[in-house]
């Protein structure tokens, strides 16, 4: 469907939960993803501390059509 782009963080910026939520997700990533694919995507994040804040989880649950929560990462491999 396309590429939403690369998002760079300036050297020295502390990527904490607030920066991740307010800048990376709200201002950059989610608008870029929607521009490329609309609402047809699954958002999967890793378990970095910045991605696990309550505000970030609530934003992703509210703003994404399908969200893989931190509790499900890393995915369990069934044998």
N, C-alpha and C positions, 0 to 999 in steps of 0.2 A: 504493500500500500504506500510505502514511502518511508522517509526518514524524517524524524522530528527535529534533528539537529544535535549538535554537541553544545554542552553548557560548561563553561569554564568558570572557576572560582579564582579570584585574584589572589596572588601570593599574600600570605599573612592573615587572610580572613578565617575566622574560627567558624567552621560549619557545625553549629550546634542546632538544636531543635528549632529554635526561632528562625535562624537563617534558612534552614532547610524548608520550613513551612512558608515563611513570608516571602522569600526571594526565589529559591530554586523551584519549588512546586507552584506556588500561587502566581508568580509573575512570569516564570519562564517555561517550565516543563509542561504543566497541564494545558496552558493555552496553545503551545506548539503542537502537542499531541492531538488536541481537538482540531486544530487547523488541518492536520494531515488526515486523520481517520475519523473525525467526529467522535461519537461515543462508542465506537466498535473496537475496544481494546481491553486488555487485562493489565492492571498495574501490579507488578511484582517488585518488591523492594527487598534489600537485604536487611540484616538485623543490626545495622550500625546504631549506636545510641541516638544519633540525631533523627533516625527514622522511627524510633520507638516512642517518641513523646506523645502524650495524650492528644495534644492539639494536631499533630501531624496525622495520627491514626484517624481522628475524627474528620479531618479535612479529606483524606483519601476515601473514607467510607461514604462521605457525603457527596464528593465531587467526581468519583469514578464509577463507571458502570459495574465493574468487577474488580475487586481488590483482594490480593492475597496477603493476609495479615501476617505480622511478625511471628505469631504462634505457629504458623504453617511453614516457616522458613527456618532451616533448610527443609525442603520437601522430604517426606519419608519415602524411602524406596521399599516397595513391597516385593517380597520374593515368594 
